[in-house]
Amino acid sequence: VLDAVLPVMNNAHSGEKTVFRARFSSITDTDICNAMTRLSEPDHNEALSVDARQELDLRIGCAFTRFQTKYFQGKYGDLDSSLISFGPCQTPTLGFCVERHDKIQSFKPETYWVLQAKVHTNKEESLLLDWDRVRVFDREIAQMFLNMTKLEKEAQVEATSRKEKAKQRPLALNTVEMLRVASSALGMGPQHAMQIAERLYTQGYISYPRTETTHYPENFDLKGSLRQQANHPYWADLVKQLLTEGINRPRKGHDAGDHPPITPMKSATEAELGGDAWRLYEYITRHFIATVSHDCKYLQSTISFRIGPEHFTCSGKTVISPDTWDPWMGGPGWNLNGSAISPGFTEIMPWQSVPLEESLPTCQKGDTFTVGEVKMLEKQTNPPDYLTEAELITLMEKHGIGTDASIPVHINNICQRNYVTVESGRRLKPTNLGIVLVHGYYKI
């Protein structure tokens, strides 16, 4: 911009500085007004470093892509080699997919044995118990343990425990997490999800969707953003309840110094947005409401059994909402210490809720139950599966490959170049061409 503007500017009086830059990271009135009152000089070095990075990527990409394409053309009839591209980020992205493929190919299954016991709690109901040794890889040893337990008629209770546990509300939403969820839960490819998010942003429904930050700035108006959702047909009741009872401070996340986390900016309905845009907007809004909700609290019950010399365990979880009453607990939805046990943020994110498990029988140390059967199961270790897009995004973030904005582009590139194909469950399976390329890089 400076190179274009400076030559045609009127000369400044006596060398006074006339070029300033506004720095803001979200398009809200407050941020823009603040930026205008605190104008600073443009950083020339910052601009040059961006130029250098662009040129380096381009030189490496162009030179190596041209070399590879010329080298492969016509040599391998079975490989689609019209354009064999190379990129400092695209190639490691493909590398992760091929690395997983190699692990699958070299996997040798191993057989192992597990003991499974069943005890009767009353005439109709029974419990399946997990073996404390988990598994053994020697059949004869498994058979020995089975012989020691299968003739036992009773399982004795060794210990029981009930602990209150908490499942934490999510951190504020950044781009990488949004792309992971879009792929794993909404079935949208990262590139497609990013395009939708950018459209929602330009239409004013969400804040800027390219951010690495998961921490709301101190001056962020959380209540204001929440109030806008107070009349929404899907979550009005939950939002009103939060506003009345007081919101929970979000968890302290990571501040990358770029933009605030992705937040809904105004209320919208399914009819207004339609299709994928609505599904992504709904997720962003539910996630935002969850960040200012309470943690999910539940009870975990465990019973340890002994059958002969061997030990077995079974455990169950229960979430107790304030309107259910359990005489064992001594009050409506209160635990032993007097604090409420509640589903918390899982009300707005039901897919995160603690799965309902069969309630365990009330018992104490020394009680005995009738053993239904003890049997030995033969199983095999399984190879890993091909990488999902969500797992690939996690690996790219961990190893610093690409940025929040470019990760979808690199994944899209390796698909378009026919280096990988997207299989069911959005798993990425490398093609022959992709495998040959990466194996070639390993060799050189």
SVG drawing of the C-alpha trace seen along z (x, -y; Angstrom):
<svg xmlns="http://www.w3.org/2000/svg" viewBox="-39 -23 58 98">
<polyline fill="none" stroke="black" stroke-width="0.4" points="0.0,0.0 2.8,-2.4 4.7,-1.7 1.5,-2.6 0.6,-5.7 3.9,-7.5 4.9,-8.5 1.6,-10.4 1.3,-12.0 1.8,-15.8 5.1,-16.5 4.8,-16.8 5.7,-20.1 9.3,-20.1 9.5,-16.3 6.5,-15.6 5.3,-12.0 1.9,-11.7 1.5,-8.0 -0.1,-6.0 -1.6,-2.6 -4.8,-1.6 -4.4,1.8 -7.5,3.6 -8.5,7.3 -12.3,7.3 -14.8,5.2 -16.7,3.8 -17.3,0.1 -15.2,0.2 -12.2,1.8 -12.2,-0.5 -12.6,-3.7 -9.8,-2.6 -7.6,-1.9 -8.3,-5.3 -7.3,-7.0 -4.1,-5.0 -2.6,-5.2 0.9,-4.0 3.6,-4.0 3.6,-1.1 6.3,1.5 8.4,1.7 10.3,4.9 7.0,6.7 6.0,6.0 9.4,7.1 9.3,10.4 5.9,11.2 7.3,10.4 10.3,12.7 8.1,15.5 5.8,15.3 8.8,15.2 10.5,18.2 7.3,20.3 6.8,19.4 10.4,20.0 10.6,23.4 7.1,24.4 7.5,23.4 11.0,24.8 10.3,28.1 6.8,28.5 8.2,27.9 11.1,30.3 8.8,33.1 6.2,32.6 8.8,32.8 10.5,35.8 7.3,37.8 5.5,37.0 5.1,40.0 7.4,42.2 4.6,43.9 1.5,44.8 -0.4,45.8 0.1,42.6 -2.0,39.4 1.0,37.1 -0.4,34.1 0.8,31.7 3.0,33.0 3.1,30.1 5.4,29.5 4.9,27.1 6.7,26.4 3.3,27.0 1.4,29.2 4.1,31.9 4.3,32.5 0.5,32.6 0.6,35.5 3.5,37.0 1.2,37.4 -1.4,39.3 1.2,41.6 2.9,42.2 -0.4,43.5 -0.9,45.6 2.6,47.2 1.7,48.0 -1.5,49.8 0.5,51.8 3.2,52.9 0.7,53.8 0.8,57.4 -2.2,58.4 -1.6,60.1 -4.0,62.4 -4.9,61.8 -7.3,63.2 -9.6,61.5 -11.7,62.8 -15.2,61.6 -17.4,62.2 -21.1,61.7 -22.8,61.4 -26.6,61.4 -27.8,58.4 -31.3,59.9 -33.4,62.4 -33.7,60.3 -30.6,58.0 -27.0,58.8 -23.7,56.8 -20.8,57.4 -17.4,56.9 -14.1,55.8 -11.0,57.8 -8.4,55.8 -5.5,57.5 -7.2,56.1 -5.7,58.7 -3.0,61.4 -1.1,62.4 -0.6,66.1 -3.5,68.5 -2.2,70.9 -1.9,68.2 -5.5,67.0 -6.7,70.5 -5.1,70.9 -6.8,67.7 -10.1,69.0 -9.7,72.4 -9.0,70.5 -12.3,68.5 -14.9,70.4 -15.9,72.8 -16.5,69.9 -20.2,69.4 -19.9,66.0 -18.3,62.6 -17.4,60.7 -17.5,56.9 -14.0,55.6 -14.7,51.8 -17.2,49.3 -16.7,45.6 -18.8,42.7 -16.9,39.6 -18.2,36.3 -16.4,35.5 -16.6,32.6 -16.4,32.4 -15.0,29.0 -16.9,26.5 -15.1,25.9 -12.5,23.2 -13.5,20.3 -13.6,21.3 -10.7,20.7 -10.4,21.6 -8.6,24.9 -11.2,26.2 -14.1,25.0 -12.6,26.8 -12.0,30.0 -15.7,30.0 -17.0,29.1 -15.2,32.2 -15.8,34.7 -19.4,33.7 -20.9,31.8 -19.3,33.8 -18.0,30.6 -14.5,30.4 -12.2,27.7 -12.2,25.7 -16.0,25.7 -16.4,24.9 -13.9,22.0 -15.8,20.5 -19.1,20.7 -17.5,19.1 -16.2,16.2 -19.6,15.7 -21.2,15.6 -18.6,13.1 -19.1,10.7 -22.9,10.9 -22.3,9.9 -23.5,13.1 -20.2,14.1 -16.9,12.4 -13.7,12.8 -13.3,16.6 -9.5,16.7 -8.0,16.7 -5.6,18.8 -6.8,17.3 -9.0,19.2 -9.1,16.4 -11.6,13.6 -10.0,10.2 -10.8,8.6 -13.0,5.9 -15.0,8.4 -18.7,7.8 -19.8,11.4 -23.2,10.5 -23.9,8.3 -23.2,11.2 -25.3,13.5 -28.2,11.1 -28.6,11.1 -29.5,14.8 -32.1,14.3 -35.1,14.6 -33.8,17.4 -36.4,20.2 -33.8,22.9 -31.9,21.7 -33.8,18.7 -34.7,20.4 -31.1,21.5 -29.7,18.0 -32.3,16.2 -31.5,18.5 -27.8,17.8 -28.4,14.0 -30.6,14.2 -28.3,16.4 -25.1,14.8 -22.7,16.2 -19.7,18.3 -16.3,16.7 -14.9,18.5 -11.8,20.7 -8.5,19.0 -7.4,20.0 -4.4,19.1 -4.0,15.5 -2.1,15.6 -2.4,11.8 -4.4,11.9 -8.2,11.8 -10.8,12.6 -12.3,16.1 -15.1,16.9 -18.4,15.6 -21.9,15.1 -22.5,11.3 -26.3,11.4 -29.2,13.9 -30.2,15.9 -32.7,18.6 -32.5,21.7 -34.9,20.1 -32.7,17.1 -29.4,19.0 -30.4,22.4 -28.4,25.6 -24.7,25.8 -24.5,22.1 -27.2,22.6 -25.5,25.8 -22.1,24.0 -23.7,20.9 -25.7,23.1 -22.5,24.9 -20.6,21.6 -23.5,20.2 -24.0,23.3 -20.2,23.4 -20.2,19.7 -23.1,20.3 -21.3,23.3 -18.1,21.3 -20.1,19.1 -22.1,22.0 -21.1,24.2 -19.1,27.4 -21.0,30.7 -21.0,32.4 -21.7,36.1 -21.2,39.0 -18.9,41.9 -19.7,45.1 -17.2,48.0 -17.6,51.4 -14.5,53.7 -15.2,57.4 -13.1,60.5 -14.0,63.8 -11.6,66.4 -8.1,64.9 -8.9,62.5 -10.2,59.0 -12.9,57.4 -14.4,53.9 -17.5,52.2 -18.3,48.5 -21.2,46.3 -21.9,42.6 -25.0,40.6 -25.7,36.9 -28.2,35.6 -30.3,32.7 -31.7,30.4 -35.3,31.7 -34.6,35.4 -34.6,36.6 -32.5,39.5 -33.1,40.5 -29.5,41.9 -28.2,38.5 -30.2,36.9 -31.9,34.2 -33.1,33.0 -30.0,33.1 -27.5,32.2 -24.4,34.2 -22.9,35.1 -21.1,31.8 -24.3,29.8 -23.3,28.5 -25.7,29.0 -24.8,31.7 -25.9,30.6 -25.6,31.2 -24.1,27.6 -22.8,26.8 -24.0,30.2 -27.6,28.8 -26.5,26.6 -24.1,29.2 -26.1,32.3 -23.7,34.5 -21.1,33.8 -23.3,35.1 -22.2,37.9 -23.8,41.1 -26.4,42.6 -25.2,45.9 -27.2,48.5 -27.2,47.5 -25.1,49.8 -26.7,51.7 -26.3,50.2 -23.9,52.4 -21.0,52.3 -17.8,54.1 -18.4,57.7 -21.6,58.1 -21.7,61.1 -23.4,61.6 -24.1,64.8 -21.6,65.4 -23.6,66.0 -20.5,67.1 -16.8,66.4 -15.6,66.9 -12.5,66.4 -12.7,64.2 -10.2,64.4 -9.5,61.0 -7.0,59.4 -5.2,56.1 -6.4,53.9 -4.4,51.7 -4.9,47.9 -7.4,46.4 -6.6,43.9 -6.3,40.3 -9.5,38.3 -9.4,34.7 -9.9,33.7 -6.8,35.8 -4.8,34.3 -5.7,30.8 -4.5,31.6 -1.2,32.9 -0.7,29.9 -1.3,27.5 1.0,29.5 3.9,29.4 3.3,25.8 2.4,26.8 0.4,23.9 -1.7,21.3 -5.3,21.2 -6.2,19.7 -4.0,21.9 -4.6,25.4 -7.8,25.9 -6.0,24.9 -3.2,27.4 -5.7,30.2 -7.8,29.2 -4.6,29.2 -3.6,32.8 -7.1,33.9 -7.3,31.9 -3.9,33.2 -5.1,36.7 -2.6,37.5 -5.3,38.6 -9.0,39.4 -11.7,38.7 -13.3,41.9 -16.3,42.5 -16.1,40.8 -13.9,38.1 -10.8,40.3 -7.9,39.5 -6.5,42.5 -3.4,41.8 -3.4,42.8 -0.5,44.7 0.8,41.3 0.8,39.8 2.5,42.9 5.2,43.0 6.0,39.3 6.4,39.5 8.5,42.7 10.6,40.9 11.2,37.9 12.2,40.4 14.8,41.9 16.4,38.6"/>
</svg>
